[in-house]
Amino acid sequence: MSSSSVTPLVPEKGWHVLHLFYRVEHGQWAMLNSDERIAAKTHLTELIQEIRAVEHTQLLVFSVVSPKADIAFMLLTPDLHQANAFEKRLSLSLGPDVLTPVYSFLSLTEESEYVTSPEEYALTLEKEQDLRAGSDEFEKSMEEFKVRMAKYGKDKLYPTLPNWEVFCFYPMSKRRNPEQNWYELSFAERKALMAGHGRVGRQYHGKILQLITGSTGLDDAEWGVTLFAHDTYYIKDIVYKMRFDAVSVKYAEFGDFYIGLSVPLDELFRRVLL
């Protein structure tokens, strides 16, 4: 992207995330001759390489399973101007009218507001581990906790996206119905419910990598949920179990689910550009 003309739009915390889903218009693609098709695929390949070379920017590409879409991109970058420019170029990357957008979602990486505070962790050490405040063991545990939480916060705001085989995305909001209004609950009630939700998620350590991004005021839902896995079984399993958790049972609204596969570009072209 050219420097100069626009002031970068970089959030105070975190990075912009764009999920982009396209359908290939095969009638339009069929009108291109052999040289034009090679040029189009070369152009998209070079554009992906260009985007990935930009500092703090990540781009994942997926072959979408089911006719909901054919190709999906997940773009993570600090500057909203860059995100906007890259999105426009990706839409035209195979030529005019070849890629039709079918769904998109804009969000920001964010920290959870429900994490354990140092004060809460200190109480846990005193009550559950019988460590006295000020003791060497207590101070060591507190320091380890602060380092661990600093890394956790950084990983949430500035994640490194994994290149795992299976990708799942869905939007999610919390209900505001009578008797089911998440935002009428006190912070303590919401935090206790989310703690139980988190315990379910931790059962999938090493099997699911989850990224929750905030979209309140940016898109139609309040959060985007991105799951990465090596096996679709674990995506099905975690979503199934989460839906029986108290937070989901009473308060969660889920949007459409999109499943994609991470494959080399040449294989992607063979699958979607018939």
C-alpha positions in Angstrom: 0.0 0.0 0.0 1.3 3.4 -0.8 2.5 5.4 2.2 1.9 9.2 2.2 -1.7 10.0 1.4 -3.7 8.7 4.4 -3.1 8.7 8.2 -3.0 5.1 9.5 -6.1 4.0 11.5 -4.5 1.8 14.1 -6.6 0.9 17.2 -5.2 1.9 20.6 -5.2 -1.8 21.5 -5.3 -4.8 19.3 -5.5 -5.3 15.5 -8.3 -5.3 12.9 -9.6 -8.7 11.7 -11.4 -9.2 8.4 -13.1 -12.5 7.5 -14.0 -12.5 3.8 -15.9 -15.2 2.0 -16.3 -15.4 -1.8 -18.1 -17.5 -4.4 -16.4 -18.2 -7.7 -18.5 -17.3 -10.7 -17.6 -20.2 -12.9 -19.4 -18.8 -15.9 -17.2 -15.7 -15.8 -14.1 -17.8 -15.2 -14.9 -20.0 -18.2 -14.9 -17.0 -20.5 -11.2 -16.4 -19.8 -8.7 -18.1 -22.1 -5.8 -20.2 -20.8 -3.3 -17.4 -20.7 -5.8 -15.1 -18.8 -6.5 -17.8 -16.3 -2.7 -18.4 -15.6 -2.3 -14.6 -15.3 -5.2 -14.4 -12.8 -3.9 -17.2 -10.6 -0.4 -15.7 -10.7 -1.8 -12.3 -9.7 -3.7 -13.7 -6.7 -0.6 -15.7 -5.6 1.6 -12.6 -5.8 -1.0 -10.4 -4.0 -1.1 -13.0 -1.1 2.7 -12.9 -0.9 2.7 -9.1 -0.9 0.1 -8.9 1.9 1.9 -11.4 4.0 5.1 -9.4 3.7 3.6 -6.3 5.3 4.7 -5.8 8.9 2.3 -7.2 11.6 0.0 -8.5 8.9 -1.3 -12.0 8.5 -3.4 -13.6 5.8 -4.8 -17.1 5.8 -6.6 -18.6 2.8 -9.1 -21.5 2.9 -11.1 -23.7 0.6 -14.6 -23.5 2.0 -16.5 -26.7 2.6 -20.2 -26.6 1.3 -21.7 -24.2 -1.3 -21.9 -21.3 1.2 -18.7 -20.0 -0.4 -15.7 -21.2 -2.3 -12.7 -19.2 -0.9 -12.2 -17.6 2.5 -9.6 -15.1 3.6 -8.8 -14.2 7.2 -6.8 -11.0 7.3 -5.3 -9.6 10.5 -3.5 -6.2 10.3 -3.1 -3.1 12.5 -4.2 -0.4 10.0 -7.8 -0.2 8.9 -6.8 1.6 5.7 -4.5 -1.3 4.8 -7.3 -3.8 5.6 -9.7 -1.8 3.4 -7.2 -1.6 0.5 -6.3 -5.3 0.7 -9.9 -6.4 0.8 -10.7 -4.4 -2.4 -7.7 -5.9 -4.1 -8.5 -9.5 -3.0 -12.1 -9.0 -4.4 -10.7 -8.2 -7.8 -7.7 -10.5 -7.7 -8.9 -13.1 -10.2 -10.4 -10.5 -12.5 -13.7 -8.5 -12.7 -16.8 -10.4 -11.5 -14.9 -13.7 -10.9 -15.2 -13.5 -7.1 -18.5 -12.5 -5.6 -18.6 -11.7 -1.9 -21.1 -13.7 0.0 -20.2 -12.8 3.6 -17.8 -10.7 5.5 -17.1 -9.8 9.2 -15.0 -7.0 10.7 -13.8 -7.1 14.2 -10.9 -6.2 16.6 -8.8 -8.4 18.7 -9.5 -7.9 22.4 -8.7 -9.0 25.9 -11.3 -10.6 28.0 -12.8 -8.4 30.8 -13.4 -11.5 32.9 -9.8 -12.6 33.6 -8.6 -13.3 37.1 -7.3 -10.1 38.8 -4.0 -10.1 40.9 -6.2 -9.5 44.0 -8.4 -12.5 43.2 -5.3 -14.7 42.6 -3.8 -13.5 45.8 -6.9 -14.7 47.7 -6.7 -18.0 46.0 -3.1 -18.5 47.1 -4.0 -17.6 50.7 -7.2 -19.7 50.9 -6.5 -22.7 48.7 -2.7 -23.0 49.0 -2.3 -21.6 52.5 0.4 -19.2 51.4 0.9 -16.1 53.5 1.1 -12.7 51.8 4.7 -11.5 51.8 6.2 -15.0 52.1 8.8 -15.9 49.4 6.6 -18.6 48.0 3.7 -16.3 47.8 5.7 -13.5 46.0 7.1 -16.0 43.6 3.7 -17.3 42.7 2.4 -13.8 42.3 5.2 -12.9 40.0 4.7 -16.0 37.9 1.0 -15.1 37.7 1.7 -11.6 36.4 4.1 -12.9 33.7 1.6 -15.5 32.7 -1.3 -13.0 32.4 0.9 -10.5 30.5 1.6 -13.2 27.9 -2.1 -14.2 27.8 -3.1 -10.6 27.2 -0.5 -10.1 24.5 -1.6 -13.3 22.8 -5.2 -12.1 22.7 -4.4 -8.7 21.3 -1.6 -9.6 19.0 -2.1 -13.3 18.1 -0.1 -15.4 15.7 -2.6 -17.2 13.6 -1.8 -21.0 13.3 -1.7 -22.9 10.0 -3.9 -25.7 11.3 -5.8 -27.9 8.8 -9.4 -26.9 9.7 -10.9 -23.4 10.2 -14.3 -22.5 11.6 -15.9 -19.1 11.9 -19.2 -17.9 13.3 -20.6 -14.7 14.6 -22.1 -14.5 18.1 -24.1 -12.1 20.3 -25.6 -12.1 23.8 -29.4 -12.0 24.2 -31.3 -9.0 25.5 -34.7 -10.8 25.9 -36.8 -10.4 29.0 -35.5 -12.8 31.6 -32.5 -13.5 29.3 -30.7 -10.2 29.2 -27.0 -10.6 29.6 -26.5 -6.9 30.1 -28.8 -6.7 33.1 -26.6 -9.1 35.0 -24.0 -7.7 37.4 -20.3 -8.0 36.5 -19.8 -10.6 39.2 -22.6 -12.7 37.8 -21.3 -12.5 34.3 -17.7 -13.3 35.5 -18.9 -16.3 37.4 -20.8 -17.6 34.3 -17.8 -17.0 32.0 -15.5 -18.8 34.4 -17.6 -22.0 33.9 -17.6 -21.3 30.1 -13.8 -21.1 30.2 -13.4 -24.4 32.1 -15.2 -26.2 29.2 -12.9 -24.5 26.7 -9.7 -25.5 28.6 -10.6 -29.2 28.0 -9.6 -28.7 24.4 -6.1 -27.4 25.0 -3.9 -28.5 22.1 -7.0 -29.6 20.1 -8.7 -26.3 19.5 -7.2 -22.8 19.2 -9.8 -20.2 19.7 -9.7 -16.5 18.8 -12.6 -14.3 20.1 -12.7 -10.8 18.4 -15.0 -7.9 19.3 -17.3 -6.4 16.8 -19.8 -4.3 18.7 -20.4 -1.2 16.6 -18.4 -2.7 13.7 -20.6 -5.4 12.4 -24.0 -7.1 12.8 -23.0 -9.4 15.7 -21.0 -8.5 18.9 -18.2 -11.1 18.5 -16.6 -13.2 15.9 -15.5 -16.7 16.9 -12.6 -18.3 15.0 -11.7 -21.9 15.7 -8.6 -23.7 14.4 -8.3 -27.5 14.7 -6.5 -30.5 13.2 -9.7 -32.5 13.2 -13.3 -31.4 12.5 -14.4 -33.8 15.3 -13.1 -31.3 18.0 -14.9 -28.4 16.4 -18.2 -30.2 16.5 -17.4 -31.4 20.1 -16.5 -28.1 21.6 -19.4 -26.2 20.1 -21.8 -29.0 21.2 -20.6 -28.9 24.8 -20.4 -25.1 24.9 -24.1 -24.9 23.9 -25.0 -26.8 27.0 -23.0 -24.4 29.2 -25.1 -22.0 31.2 -23.8 -18.9 29.3 -24.9 -20.4 25.9 -28.1 -22.0 27.1 -29.7 -18.7 28.3 -27.7 -15.9 26.6 -26.0 -16.9 23.4 -27.2 -16.3 19.8 -25.1 -18.0 17.1 -24.9 -16.9 13.4 -24.1 -19.1 10.4 -21.1 -21.4 10.6 -18.4 -21.5 7.9 -15.9 -24.4 7.7 -12.7 -24.1 5.6 -9.6 -26.2 4.9 -6.1 -24.8 4.8 -4.6 -26.2 1.6 -1.7 -25.1 -0.7 -2.6 -22.5 -3.3 -2.1 -24.9 -6.2 -4.6 -27.3 -4.6 -7.0 -24.5 -3.8 -7.0 -23.5 -7.5 -7.6 -27.1 -8.6 -10.6 -27.3 -6.3 -12.4 -24.1 -6.9 -11.3 -22.9 -10.3 -12.7 -25.8 -12.4 
